[in-house]
Amino acid sequence: MTTISTDAAVATLVNVFTVDPENQRALADLLTEATEQVMRHLPGFVSANIHVSDDGTRVVNYAQWATPADFHAMLADERAREHMAVAAKLAESFEPHLYRVTSVHHA
Amino acid sequence: MTTISTDAAVATLVNVFTVDPENQRALADLLTEATEQVMRHLPGFVSANIHVSDDGTRVVNYAQWATPADFHAMLADERAREHMAVAAKLAESFEPHLYRVTSVHHA
């Protein structure tokens, strides 16, 4: 279980992949596999949370790293780069940005 | 504190706003205010989590609703529509999609 909080000292990556609905399942499976095999063993990895859109056209990875530097180090990792290259081929486009949480609201 | 889990019976809205960095703070504040005043009192609201990107160009609302129908009912609410119209004016574009969580990974 992942938690979102304004107190957590994490860098949040939200990566939105736009995808042909035919490839949505394959992309989600690939991200799951890459996370288990590579990403989650890298320094500073906190969590990854893979989402598929109801309309079939998007996959979102909501991921948490201890620091922005840990995220940037991952981008330079050879095995991570191999997985990201396959993901890029399955997607039409993708938009990774680093975020911080500014507010959390509940009912 | 918000939780992400594959077990949770929620419909997840990920809404990515693209914004002029000059307007990022105002948009995040508006979403926070709209959530507190209107959204969180609507039926089926579970959580909203407002994020700002380090590069200044994005605001993300990661929100949870009990069901897709609750989310769609919100879209028809008059007060919610007023807030969304102001948000739309502050943003260059926005991309709301409903998702389900397919996998959650930890270090």
Backbone of each chain as ProteinMPNN parsed JSONL, in Angstrom:
{"seq_chain_A": "MTTISTDAAVATLVNVFTVDPENQRALADLLTEATEQVMRHLPGFVSANIHVSDDGTRVVNYAQWATPADFHAMLADERAREHMAVAAKLAESFEPHLYRVTSVHHA", "coords_chain_A": {"N_chain_A": [[0.838, -1.192, 0.0], [0.571, 2.156, -0.892], [1.275, 5.462, 0.25], [0.063, 8.824, 0.161], [1.064, 11.977, 1.06], [1.467, 15.255, 2.449], [3.569, 15.478, 4.12], [5.456, 13.569, 3.555], [8.771, 12.94, 2.643], [9.371, 12.75, -0.293], [10.162, 12.52, -3.804], [7.866, 12.822, -6.308], [7.109, 11.04, -9.163], [5.081, 11.494, -11.899], [4.146, 9.796, -14.587], [2.664, 9.954, -17.589], [1.533, 7.879, -20.024], [0.554, 7.881, -23.357], [-1.374, 5.766, -25.349], [-2.058, 3.324, -27.882], [-5.117, 1.666, -27.581], [-4.949, -1.09, -28.017], [-2.42, -1.713, -27.142], [-2.38, -1.166, -24.472], [-2.591, -3.014, -22.3], [-0.243, -4.537, -22.64], [1.711, -2.592, -22.232], [1.239, -1.823, -19.559], [1.836, -4.257, -18.333], [4.532, -4.494, -18.998], [5.637, -2.305, -17.599], [5.117, -3.083, -15.005], [6.707, -5.401, -14.85], [9.276, -4.339, -15.355], [9.532, -2.703, -13.151], [9.532, -4.553, -11.024], [11.768, -6.132, -11.67], [13.941, -4.382, -12.019], [13.704, -1.473, -11.325], [12.787, -1.31, -8.635], [14.876, -2.159, -7.137], [16.76, -0.258, -7.172], [18.75, 2.448, -5.769], [17.029, 4.557, -3.5], [14.495, 4.124, -4.493], [11.059, 4.22, -3.773], [8.233, 3.701, -4.211], [6.134, 2.294, -6.835], [3.261, 2.721, -8.815], [1.036, 1.386, -10.848], [-1.306, 2.349, -13.268], [-4.234, 1.904, -15.268], [-6.21, 3.465, -17.773], [-9.785, 3.814, -17.953], [-10.743, 4.295, -20.487], [-8.954, 3.145, -22.155], [-6.817, 4.477, -23.364], [-4.632, 5.466, -21.949], [-1.796, 4.96, -19.785], [-0.697, 5.243, -16.514], [2.108, 5.824, -14.519], [2.51, 6.271, -11.213], [4.919, 7.2, -9.249], [7.279, 7.033, -6.541], [10.237, 8.481, -5.344], [13.117, 8.688, -3.229], [14.614, 11.026, -3.437], [14.944, 13.72, -5.88], [17.449, 13.362, -7.096], [17.886, 10.604, -6.92], [15.941, 9.674, -8.68], [16.932, 10.786, -11.075], [19.368, 9.451, -11.263], [18.466, 6.873, -11.754], [17.544, 7.197, -14.361], [19.875, 7.076, -15.765], [20.734, 4.536, -15.48], [21.749, 1.481, -16.907], [20.186, -0.924, -17.295], [17.671, -0.01, -16.577], [17.312, 1.863, -18.59], [17.097, 0.215, -20.832], [14.602, -1.051, -20.4], [12.968, 1.227, -20.399], [13.234, 2.028, -23.013], [11.843, 0.047, -24.403], [9.288, 0.462, -23.388], [8.833, 3.023, -24.392], [8.601, 2.435, -27.083], [6.228, 1.003, -27.17], [4.393, 2.912, -26.477], [2.571, 5.815, -27.644], [3.286, 8.324, -26.88], [4.914, 9.866, -24.047], [4.958, 11.403, -20.823], [6.881, 12.347, -18.505], [7.105, 13.873, -15.34], [8.464, 15.439, -12.451], [7.112, 15.873, -9.211], [5.849, 17.686, -6.304], [3.803, 17.113, -3.432], [1.182, 19.226, -2.666], [-1.245, 19.564, -1.323], [-3.581, 17.564, 0.521], [-6.698, 16.059, 0.638], [-9.66, 14.932, 2.281], [-12.872, 13.239, 2.425]], "CA_chain_A": [[0.0, 0.0, 0.0], [1.327, 3.399, -1.024], [0.604, 6.585, 0.886], [0.318, 10.175, -0.343], [0.979, 12.901, 2.188], [2.292, 16.448, 2.263], [4.717, 15.363, 5.021], [6.429, 12.577, 3.088], [9.909, 13.519, 1.938], [9.612, 12.002, -1.524], [9.955, 13.15, -5.111], [6.839, 12.024, -6.979], [7.091, 11.018, -10.62], [3.843, 11.089, -12.567], [4.454, 9.596, -15.999], [1.442, 9.617, -18.323], [1.78, 7.302, -21.344], [-0.569, 7.791, -24.285], [-1.148, 4.45, -25.944], [-3.12, 2.664, -28.63], [-5.76, 0.735, -26.643], [-4.442, -2.458, -28.25], [-1.144, -1.902, -26.439], [-2.451, -0.722, -23.076], [-2.286, -4.135, -21.392], [1.175, -4.896, -22.794], [2.527, -1.545, -21.613], [1.092, -1.948, -18.103], [2.587, -5.459, -17.929], [5.958, -4.191, -19.113], [6.031, -1.415, -16.498], [5.099, -3.922, -13.807], [7.884, -6.275, -14.913], [10.483, -3.509, -15.22], [9.6, -2.242, -11.767], [9.918, -5.674, -10.162], [13.099, -6.671, -12.001], [15.027, -3.399, -12.016], [13.509, -0.192, -10.651], [12.587, -1.342, -7.179], [16.143, -2.496, -6.485], [17.685, 0.878, -7.301], [18.803, 3.299, -4.573], [16.071, 5.64, -3.389], [13.143, 3.751, -4.939], [10.091, 4.106, -2.671], [7.087, 2.93, -4.702], [5.573, 2.552, -8.158], [1.837, 2.38, -8.8], [0.685, 1.381, -12.272], [-2.737, 2.585, -13.475], [-4.732, 1.898, -16.659], [-7.424, 4.281, -17.893], [-10.994, 3.101, -18.372], [-10.973, 4.49, -21.913], [-7.974, 2.373, -22.906], [-5.824, 5.291, -24.086], [-3.56, 5.965, -21.086], [-1.242, 4.223, -18.653], [0.009, 6.179, -15.637], [2.937, 5.357, -13.422], [2.647, 7.215, -10.098], [6.055, 6.592, -8.549], [7.907, 7.858, -5.493], [11.676, 8.301, -5.125], [13.528, 9.388, -2.012], [15.044, 12.38, -3.823], [15.059, 13.893, -7.336], [18.738, 12.811, -7.557], [17.704, 9.153, -7.102], [15.211, 9.503, -9.935], [17.813, 11.091, -12.206], [20.353, 8.362, -11.341], [17.78, 5.757, -12.407], [17.474, 7.467, -15.81], [21.184, 6.779, -16.348], [21.024, 3.116, -15.263], [21.685, 0.784, -18.207], [19.042, -1.845, -17.369], [16.455, 0.812, -16.566], [17.189, 2.476, -19.918], [16.591, -0.816, -21.765], [13.156, -1.191, -20.174], [12.283, 2.461, -20.814], [13.215, 2.071, -24.479], [10.744, -0.827, -24.846], [8.052, 1.171, -23.035], [8.682, 4.14, -25.334], [8.142, 1.895, -28.374], [4.825, 0.58, -27.038], [3.549, 4.096, -26.274], [2.607, 6.856, -28.675], [4.062, 9.395, -26.247], [4.893, 9.779, -22.592], [5.213, 12.711, -20.217], [7.311, 12.233, -17.116], [7.445, 15.094, -14.594], [8.605, 15.284, -11.0], [6.155, 16.718, -8.479], [5.705, 17.571, -4.855], [2.405, 17.141, -3.002], [0.937, 20.491, -1.959], [-2.358, 19.409, -0.387], [-4.287, 16.271, 0.555], [-8.058, 16.316, 1.147], [-10.53, 13.759, 2.402], [-14.301, 13.528, 2.586]], "C_chain_A": [[0.878, 1.25, 0.0], [0.557, 4.508, -0.325], [1.022, 7.897, 0.221], [0.084, 11.13, 0.815], [1.843, 14.116, 1.897], [3.552, 16.373, 3.132], [5.822, 14.482, 4.459], [7.537, 13.261, 2.295], [10.238, 12.666, 0.72], [9.483, 12.92, -2.733], [8.988, 12.249, -5.859], [6.975, 12.173, -8.48], [5.688, 10.647, -11.077], [4.18, 11.011, -14.052], [3.193, 9.111, -16.705], [1.832, 9.144, -19.721], [0.482, 7.352, -22.143], [-0.321, 6.579, -25.171], [-2.335, 4.056, -26.82], [-3.771, 1.646, -27.694], [-5.327, -0.726, -26.826], [-3.185, -2.755, -27.447], [-1.207, -1.578, -24.953], [-2.034, -1.828, -22.107], [-0.791, -4.482, -21.437], [2.072, -3.865, -22.116], [2.444, -1.63, -20.084], [1.893, -3.153, -17.597], [4.091, -5.196, -17.973], [6.441, -3.314, -17.961], [6.084, -2.185, -15.179], [6.363, -4.786, -13.732], [9.173, -5.482, -14.693], [10.654, -3.039, -13.782], [10.09, -3.356, -10.855], [11.367, -6.103, -10.398], [14.215, -5.666, -11.75], [14.767, -2.238, -11.05], [13.502, -0.319, -9.124], [13.85, -1.726, -6.41], [17.134, -1.339, -6.517], [17.634, 1.763, -6.053], [17.736, 4.386, -4.609], [14.682, 5.328, -3.913], [12.239, 3.608, -3.722], [8.882, 3.285, -3.119], [6.842, 3.223, -6.169], [4.16, 2.01, -8.15], [1.33, 2.533, -10.229], [-0.833, 1.448, -12.403], [-3.069, 2.462, -14.961], [-6.044, 2.681, -16.713], [-8.585, 3.446, -18.414], [-11.207, 3.199, -19.883], [-9.914, 3.809, -22.789], [-6.789, 3.147, -23.459], [-4.639, 5.766, -23.238], [-3.075, 4.874, -20.127], [-0.495, 5.255, -17.819], [0.855, 5.402, -14.638], [3.064, 6.492, -12.403], [3.717, 6.627, -9.197], [6.671, 7.57, -7.562], [9.373, 7.467, -5.353], [12.075, 9.125, -3.908], [13.914, 10.832, -2.32], [15.003, 12.494, -5.349], [16.358, 13.29, -7.874], [18.633, 11.298, -7.769], [16.958, 8.866, -8.396], [16.145, 9.736, -11.127], [18.901, 10.024, -12.373], [19.74, 7.142, -12.031], [17.765, 5.946, -13.922], [18.782, 7.116, -16.513], [21.556, 5.301, -16.203], [20.779, 2.324, -16.55], [20.46, -0.132, -18.326], [17.719, -1.069, -17.353], [16.224, 1.421, -17.951], [16.655, 1.48, -20.949], [15.074, -0.965, -21.625], [12.404, 0.052, -20.678], [12.216, 2.571, -22.337], [12.079, 1.202, -25.029], [9.4, -0.153, -24.554], [7.79, 2.303, -24.03], [8.172, 3.65, -26.684], [6.669, 1.494, -28.331], [3.885, 1.778, -26.957], [3.611, 5.015, -27.49], [3.409, 8.054, -28.17], [4.035, 9.178, -24.748], [5.419, 11.081, -22.036], [5.601, 12.548, -18.779], [7.622, 13.605, -16.52], [7.589, 14.728, -13.126], [7.739, 16.314, -10.29], [6.426, 16.675, -6.987], [4.227, 17.748, -4.522], [2.168, 18.435, -2.235], [-0.268, 20.415, -1.024], [-3.049, 18.067, -0.578], [-5.619, 16.509, 1.257], [-8.834, 15.011, 1.24], [-11.967, 14.185, 2.648], [-14.607, 13.846, 4.039]], "O_chain_A": [[1.808, 1.373, 0.797], [-0.674, 4.498, -0.307], [2.161, 8.061, -0.216], [-0.959, 11.095, 1.466], [2.839, 14.018, 1.181], [4.501, 17.124, 2.905], [6.986, 14.624, 4.833], [7.274, 14.056, 1.393], [11.243, 11.955, 0.695], [8.8, 13.944, -2.696], [9.245, 11.058, -6.029], [6.959, 13.283, -9.011], [5.162, 9.604, -10.688], [4.462, 12.024, -14.692], [2.715, 8.004, -16.457], [2.392, 9.907, -20.509], [-0.566, 6.918, -21.664], [0.782, 6.379, -25.679], [-3.476, 4.415, -26.529], [-3.07, 0.845, -27.076], [-5.345, -1.501, -25.87], [-2.913, -3.907, -27.11], [-0.205, -1.7, -24.247], [-1.224, -1.604, -21.208], [-0.161, -4.692, -20.4], [3.075, -4.221, -21.497], [3.46, -1.523, -19.398], [2.549, -3.076, -16.558], [4.83, -5.626, -17.087], [7.518, -3.542, -17.409], [6.97, -1.971, -14.351], [7.001, -4.884, -12.684], [10.051, -5.903, -13.94], [11.767, -2.982, -13.26], [10.958, -3.137, -10.011], [12.099, -6.399, -9.454], [15.306, -6.039, -11.32], [15.506, -2.043, -10.085], [14.135, 0.469, -8.42], [13.891, -1.631, -5.183], [18.224, -1.433, -5.952], [16.614, 1.826, -5.367], [17.559, 5.057, -5.626], [13.778, 6.157, -3.802], [12.605, 2.95, -2.748], [8.54, 2.288, -2.484], [7.273, 4.25, -6.692], [3.887, 0.968, -7.554], [1.21, 3.641, -10.752], [-1.557, 0.704, -11.741], [-2.279, 2.868, -15.813], [-6.881, 2.574, -15.817], [-8.408, 2.512, -19.195], [-11.782, 2.296, -20.49], [-9.973, 3.888, -24.016], [-5.847, 2.544, -23.973], [-3.73, 6.407, -23.765], [-3.834, 3.995, -19.719], [0.263, 6.058, -18.363], [0.389, 4.457, -14.002], [3.648, 7.537, -12.691], [3.463, 5.671, -8.464], [6.588, 8.785, -7.738], [9.711, 6.287, -5.256], [11.444, 10.135, -3.597], [13.586, 11.746, -1.564], [15.026, 11.477, -6.041], [16.375, 12.762, -8.985], [19.232, 10.767, -8.705], [17.296, 7.932, -9.122], [16.139, 8.958, -12.08], [19.31, 9.726, -13.495], [20.414, 6.458, -12.802], [17.949, 4.992, -14.678], [18.795, 6.884, -17.722], [22.573, 4.861, -16.739], [19.743, 2.475, -17.198], [19.773, -0.115, -19.347], [16.767, -1.438, -18.041], [15.091, 1.489, -18.427], [15.868, 1.84, -21.825], [14.354, -0.999, -22.623], [11.348, -0.058, -21.3], [11.268, 3.132, -22.887], [11.428, 1.575, -26.006], [8.487, -0.197, -25.378], [6.653, 2.511, -24.455], [7.41, 4.345, -27.356], [5.95, 1.626, -29.322], [2.715, 1.677, -27.325], [4.573, 4.994, -28.258], [4.116, 8.711, -28.934], [3.229, 8.399, -24.238], [6.212, 11.775, -22.672], [4.74, 12.602, -17.9], [8.326, 14.405, -17.135], [6.92, 13.822, -12.627], [7.646, 17.468, -10.708], [7.111, 15.792, -6.472], [3.495, 18.438, -5.231], [2.868, 18.717, -1.263], [-0.31, 21.134, -0.026], [-3.096, 17.516, -1.678], [-5.661, 17.091, 2.34], [-8.692, 14.115, 0.407], [-12.246, 15.324, 3.023], [-15.758, 14.117, 4.382]]}, "seq_chain_B": "MTTISTDAAVATLVNVFTVDPENQRALADLLTEATEQVMRHLPGFVSANIHVSDDGTRVVNYAQWATPADFHAMLADERAREHMAVAAKLAESFEPHLYRVTSVHHA", "coords_chain_B": {"N_chain_B": [[-3.931, 11.451, 5.018], [-3.524, 9.701, 2.046], [-4.219, 6.58, 0.472], [-2.892, 4.212, -1.871], [-3.867, 1.363, -3.531], [-4.258, -1.925, -4.879], [-6.467, -3.205, -4.027], [-8.36, -1.383, -3.21], [-11.629, -0.197, -3.64], [-12.014, 2.03, -5.627], [-12.555, 4.676, -8.012], [-10.087, 6.161, -9.822], [-9.164, 9.409, -10.527], [-6.932, 10.956, -12.641], [-5.848, 14.022, -13.271], [-4.166, 15.989, -15.389], [-2.923, 19.136, -15.563], [-1.691, 21.455, -17.845], [0.313, 24.304, -17.622], [1.117, 27.789, -17.646], [4.083, 28.673, -16.042], [3.863, 30.931, -14.42], [1.262, 30.836, -13.553], [1.039, 28.563, -12.05], [1.044, 28.344, -9.193], [-1.326, 29.745, -8.536], [-3.245, 28.127, -9.764], [-2.936, 25.684, -8.384], [-3.691, 26.56, -5.851], [-6.35, 27.28, -6.338], [-7.485, 24.779, -6.985], [-7.18, 23.492, -4.562], [-8.831, 25.073, -2.937], [-11.331, 24.757, -4.232], [-11.708, 22.045, -3.849], [-11.901, 21.869, -1.045], [-14.135, 23.51, -0.547], [-16.219, 22.582, -2.191], [-15.951, 20.025, -3.716], [-15.219, 17.987, -1.855], [-17.436, 17.597, -0.36], [-19.259, 16.326, -1.867], [-21.267, 13.483, -2.92], [-19.666, 10.333, -2.683], [-17.07, 11.255, -2.895], [-13.703, 10.578, -2.196], [-10.877, 11.18, -1.94], [-8.614, 13.934, -2.654], [-5.6, 14.957, -4.145], [-3.277, 17.275, -4.488], [-0.744, 18.217, -6.69], [2.308, 19.862, -7.578], [4.508, 20.464, -10.301], [8.097, 20.232, -10.412], [9.262, 21.636, -12.47], [7.547, 23.685, -12.975], [5.543, 23.652, -14.921], [3.299, 22.019, -14.764], [0.294, 20.941, -13.098], [-1.03, 18.467, -11.07], [-3.954, 16.74, -10.273], [-4.583, 14.102, -8.273], [-7.087, 12.12, -7.723], [-9.648, 10.403, -5.85], [-12.633, 8.636, -6.247], [-15.657, 7.095, -5.109], [-17.072, 5.632, -7.016], [-17.143, 5.435, -10.655], [-19.551, 6.627, -11.453], [-20.09, 8.482, -9.413], [-18.041, 10.308, -9.854], [-18.814, 11.242, -12.41], [-21.282, 12.389, -11.774], [-20.42, 14.548, -10.245], [-19.295, 16.128, -12.24], [-21.528, 17.257, -13.318], [-22.486, 18.897, -11.396], [-23.498, 22.104, -10.325], [-21.979, 24.023, -8.797], [-19.485, 22.801, -8.747], [-18.91, 22.887, -11.455], [-18.591, 25.622, -11.862], [-16.17, 26.138, -10.468], [-14.486, 24.488, -11.978], [-14.529, 25.771, -14.398], [-13.11, 28.113, -13.888], [-10.624, 27.016, -13.273], [-10.014, 25.892, -15.755], [-9.601, 28.183, -17.238], [-7.278, 29.202, -16.107], [-5.44, 27.303, -16.829], [-3.439, 26.008, -19.566], [-4.139, 23.703, -20.85], [-5.925, 20.67, -20.052], [-6.158, 17.31, -18.873], [-8.222, 15.064, -18.026], [-8.604, 11.75, -16.874], [-10.145, 8.655, -16.047], [-9.019, 6.009, -13.964], [-7.921, 2.641, -13.093], [-6.112, 0.967, -10.52], [-3.481, -1.145, -11.279], [-1.155, -2.393, -10.385], [0.985, -2.349, -7.502], [4.044, -1.454, -6.126], [6.845, -1.896, -3.958], [9.992, -0.91, -2.418]], "CA_chain_B": [[-3.064, 10.573, 4.243], [-4.226, 8.932, 1.024], [-3.559, 5.308, 0.181], [-3.071, 3.609, -3.195], [-3.819, -0.087, -3.376], [-5.039, -2.614, -5.918], [-7.685, -3.716, -3.388], [-9.326, -0.325, -2.907], [-12.701, -0.086, -4.638], [-12.188, 3.434, -5.988], [-12.243, 5.145, -9.361], [-9.033, 7.164, -9.661], [-9.046, 10.455, -11.54], [-5.665, 11.676, -12.737], [-6.069, 15.176, -14.145], [-2.898, 16.709, -15.588], [-3.086, 20.483, -16.108], [-0.508, 22.142, -18.36], [0.094, 25.654, -17.137], [2.209, 28.757, -17.634], [4.638, 28.649, -14.68], [3.345, 32.081, -13.656], [-0.07, 30.512, -13.03], [1.022, 27.262, -11.368], [0.641, 28.503, -7.792], [-2.74, 30.144, -8.491], [-4.068, 26.97, -10.116], [-2.902, 24.739, -7.259], [-4.512, 27.153, -4.775], [-7.755, 27.187, -6.744], [-7.93, 23.384, -6.863], [-7.267, 23.245, -3.122], [-10.03, 25.774, -2.454], [-12.521, 24.104, -4.809], [-11.857, 20.739, -3.199], [-12.372, 22.075, 0.326], [-15.453, 24.157, -0.502], [-17.27, 21.897, -2.952], [-15.764, 18.626, -4.136], [-15.122, 16.971, -0.801], [-18.751, 17.415, 0.242], [-20.136, 15.645, -2.829], [-21.381, 12.033, -2.676], [-18.68, 9.453, -3.315], [-15.715, 11.796, -2.85], [-12.817, 9.86, -1.267], [-9.711, 12.03, -1.662], [-7.955, 14.672, -3.731], [-4.195, 15.143, -3.793], [-2.821, 18.263, -5.464], [0.709, 18.155, -6.901], [2.906, 20.827, -8.518], [5.748, 19.926, -10.87], [9.315, 20.993, -10.113], [9.599, 22.504, -13.61], [6.603, 24.793, -13.027], [4.635, 23.611, -16.072], [2.188, 21.092, -14.597], [-0.365, 20.684, -11.818], [-1.757, 17.198, -11.165], [-4.873, 16.314, -9.233], [-4.765, 12.65, -8.169], [-8.287, 12.089, -6.885], [-10.334, 9.106, -5.754], [-14.083, 8.656, -6.077], [-16.135, 5.75, -4.772], [-17.427, 4.955, -8.271], [-17.145, 6.337, -11.817], [-20.812, 7.383, -11.483], [-19.94, 9.629, -8.511], [-17.224, 11.298, -10.569], [-19.612, 11.85, -13.484], [-22.292, 13.247, -11.139], [-19.715, 15.783, -9.878], [-19.12, 16.943, -13.452], [-22.802, 17.925, -13.611], [-22.837, 19.769, -10.265], [-23.353, 23.505, -10.746], [-20.851, 24.702, -8.115], [-18.248, 22.176, -9.232], [-18.68, 23.389, -12.813], [-18.048, 26.988, -11.762], [-14.751, 26.037, -10.122], [-13.74, 23.884, -13.084], [-14.403, 26.773, -15.465], [-12.001, 29.008, -13.504], [-9.393, 26.227, -13.437], [-9.759, 25.758, -17.196], [-9.07, 29.468, -17.732], [-5.902, 29.363, -15.612], [-4.579, 26.295, -17.455], [-3.374, 25.996, -21.028], [-4.927, 22.529, -21.222], [-6.005, 19.703, -18.961], [-6.424, 15.968, -19.379], [-8.755, 14.175, -16.993], [-8.976, 10.379, -17.24], [-10.4, 7.741, -14.924], [-8.097, 4.868, -13.978], [-7.872, 1.7, -11.974], [-4.747, 0.607, -10.141], [-3.243, -2.547, -11.652], [-0.105, -2.985, -9.537], [1.646, -1.48, -6.523], [5.361, -2.037, -5.854], [7.671, -1.181, -2.977], [11.417, -1.261, -2.412]], "C_chain_B": [[-3.911, 9.724, 3.29], [-3.477, 7.622, 0.788], [-3.884, 4.855, -1.237], [-2.897, 2.111, -3.037], [-4.624, -0.72, -4.497], [-6.356, -3.135, -5.359], [-8.77, -2.661, -3.238], [-10.358, -0.22, -4.033], [-12.949, 1.388, -4.917], [-11.944, 3.624, -7.477], [-11.24, 6.286, -9.19], [-9.059, 8.128, -10.842], [-7.624, 10.991, -11.5], [-5.892, 12.786, -13.759], [-4.768, 15.981, -14.204], [-3.201, 18.036, -16.261], [-1.73, 20.971, -16.615], [-0.726, 23.631, -18.15], [1.33, 26.523, -17.392], [2.752, 28.794, -16.208], [4.172, 29.818, -13.813], [2.015, 31.763, -12.972], [-0.102, 29.237, -12.188], [0.501, 27.376, -9.934], [-0.856, 28.829, -7.686], [-3.648, 28.955, -8.804], [-4.093, 25.948, -8.983], [-3.773, 25.261, -6.111], [-6.001, 27.039, -5.092], [-8.288, 25.761, -6.578], [-8.091, 23.012, -5.383], [-8.561, 23.845, -2.551], [-11.311, 25.097, -2.959], [-12.781, 22.764, -4.135], [-12.44, 20.914, -1.807], [-13.816, 22.588, 0.36], [-16.561, 23.297, -1.112], [-17.036, 20.39, -3.067], [-15.869, 17.644, -2.965], [-16.448, 16.74, -0.072], [-19.709, 16.639, -0.676], [-20.153, 14.132, -2.564], [-20.284, 11.255, -3.406], [-17.264, 10.001, -3.353], [-14.894, 11.021, -1.821], [-11.6, 10.716, -0.924], [-9.347, 12.841, -2.889], [-6.562, 15.012, -3.238], [-3.583, 16.025, -4.875], [-1.288, 18.268, -5.491], [1.141, 19.282, -7.841], [4.236, 20.264, -9.014], [6.92, 20.852, -10.564], [9.64, 21.98, -11.235], [8.579, 23.632, -13.824], [5.483, 24.67, -14.047], [3.415, 22.714, -15.902], [1.603, 21.202, -13.19], [-1.134, 19.381, -12.014], [-2.704, 17.071, -9.972], [-5.033, 14.801, -9.321], [-5.919, 12.458, -7.186], [-8.945, 10.718, -6.923], [-11.807, 9.323, -5.482], [-14.559, 7.23, -5.828], [-16.451, 4.954, -6.035], [-17.277, 5.943, -9.432], [-18.42, 7.187, -11.866], [-20.748, 8.599, -10.563], [-19.107, 10.727, -9.168], [-18.061, 12.006, -11.639], [-20.717, 12.754, -12.926], [-21.667, 14.577, -10.729], [-19.592, 16.703, -11.089], [-20.382, 17.735, -13.795], [-23.228, 18.881, -12.495], [-22.522, 21.232, -10.605], [-22.157, 24.192, -10.096], [-19.514, 24.11, -8.556], [-17.902, 22.711, -10.62], [-18.106, 24.805, -12.799], [-16.553, 26.964, -11.449], [-13.935, 25.493, -11.293], [-13.548, 24.876, -14.225], [-13.26, 27.742, -15.165], [-10.666, 28.282, -13.685], [-9.02, 26.122, -14.917], [-9.169, 27.046, -17.77], [-7.618, 29.681, -17.301], [-4.925, 28.423, -16.332], [-4.524, 26.493, -18.966], [-4.178, 24.819, -21.572], [-5.01, 21.621, -20.005], [-6.53, 18.398, -19.518], [-6.915, 15.086, -18.271], [-9.069, 12.783, -17.561], [-9.235, 9.601, -15.957], [-9.557, 6.48, -15.09], [-8.47, 3.848, -12.916], [-6.413, 1.297, -11.761], [-4.526, -0.867, -10.482], [-2.123, -3.19, -10.842], [0.549, -1.925, -8.676], [2.938, -2.186, -6.097], [6.095, -1.217, -4.808], [9.094, -1.704, -2.987], [11.62, -2.537, -1.586]], "O_chain_B": [[-4.895, 9.11, 3.699], [-2.252, 7.569, 0.892], [-4.984, 5.074, -1.743], [-1.904, 1.645, -2.479], [-5.567, -0.115, -5.008], [-7.263, -3.471, -6.12], [-9.954, -2.987, -3.149], [-10.011, -0.162, -5.213], [-13.967, 1.941, -4.5], [-11.233, 2.848, -8.115], [-11.518, 7.263, -8.494], [-8.986, 7.718, -12.001], [-7.154, 11.431, -10.451], [-6.099, 12.53, -14.945], [-4.333, 16.57, -13.215], [-3.678, 18.067, -17.396], [-0.735, 20.905, -15.893], [-1.793, 24.165, -18.451], [2.458, 26.031, -17.355], [1.98, 28.93, -15.259], [4.1, 29.69, -12.591], [1.683, 32.347, -11.94], [-1.155, 28.868, -11.668], [-0.366, 26.611, -9.513], [-1.563, 28.261, -6.854], [-4.699, 28.794, -8.183], [-5.149, 25.406, -8.657], [-4.501, 24.496, -5.478], [-6.81, 26.738, -4.215], [-9.401, 25.56, -6.093], [-9.027, 22.305, -5.01], [-9.278, 23.2, -1.787], [-12.256, 24.894, -2.196], [-13.927, 22.395, -3.883], [-13.364, 20.198, -1.423], [-14.618, 22.157, 1.188], [-17.69, 23.279, -0.622], [-17.828, 19.587, -2.573], [-16.524, 16.607, -3.068], [-16.574, 15.813, 0.728], [-20.838, 16.337, -0.289], [-19.183, 13.572, -2.053], [-20.013, 11.489, -4.584], [-16.345, 9.308, -3.79], [-15.345, 10.829, -0.692], [-11.321, 10.952, 0.251], [-9.713, 12.497, -4.013], [-6.363, 15.318, -2.062], [-3.394, 15.599, -6.014], [-0.633, 18.316, -4.45], [0.427, 19.617, -8.786], [4.993, 19.666, -8.25], [6.77, 22.07, -10.469], [10.224, 23.035, -10.987], [8.727, 24.438, -14.743], [4.564, 25.488, -14.051], [2.576, 22.647, -16.8], [2.305, 21.509, -12.227], [-1.818, 19.214, -13.024], [-2.312, 17.268, -8.822], [-5.549, 14.277, -10.308], [-5.753, 12.614, -5.976], [-8.816, 9.973, -7.895], [-12.184, 10.095, -4.6], [-13.935, 6.272, -6.285], [-16.146, 3.765, -6.126], [-17.284, 7.155, -9.216], [-18.371, 8.346, -12.279], [-21.299, 9.648, -10.898], [-19.419, 11.913, -9.059], [-18.017, 13.231, -11.755], [-21.051, 13.77, -13.536], [-22.306, 15.622, -10.849], [-19.766, 17.916, -10.973], [-20.315, 18.757, -14.477], [-24.221, 19.595, -12.637], [-21.441, 21.555, -11.099], [-21.397, 24.877, -10.781], [-18.531, 24.832, -8.718], [-16.734, 22.958, -10.922], [-17.248, 25.147, -13.614], [-15.766, 27.673, -12.076], [-12.834, 25.97, -11.568], [-12.541, 24.836, -14.932], [-12.529, 28.145, -16.069], [-9.7, 28.857, -14.185], [-7.851, 26.247, -15.281], [-8.338, 27.005, -18.678], [-6.826, 30.268, -18.037], [-3.733, 28.714, -16.431], [-5.433, 27.065, -19.567], [-4.818, 24.922, -22.618], [-4.257, 21.783, -19.044], [-7.257, 18.38, -20.512], [-6.113, 14.413, -17.622], [-9.72, 12.66, -18.598], [-8.622, 9.858, -14.92], [-9.4, 5.954, -16.193], [-9.217, 4.133, -11.98], [-5.603, 1.29, -12.688], [-5.28, -1.733, -10.038], [-2.134, -4.403, -10.631], [0.656, -0.761, -9.062], [2.924, -3.367, -5.75], [5.982, 0.009, -4.774], [9.372, -2.791, -3.494], [12.748, -3.01, -1.45]]}, "name": "protein", "num_of_chains": 2, "seq": "MTTISTDAAVATLVNVFTVDPENQRALADLLTEATEQVMRHLPGFVSANIHVSDDGTRVVNYAQWATPADFHAMLADERAREHMAVAAKLAESFEPHLYRVTSVHHAMTTISTDAAVATLVNVFTVDPENQRALADLLTEATEQVMRHLPGFVSANIHVSDDGTRVVNYAQWATPADFHAMLADERAREHMAVAAKLAESFEPHLYRVTSVHHA"}
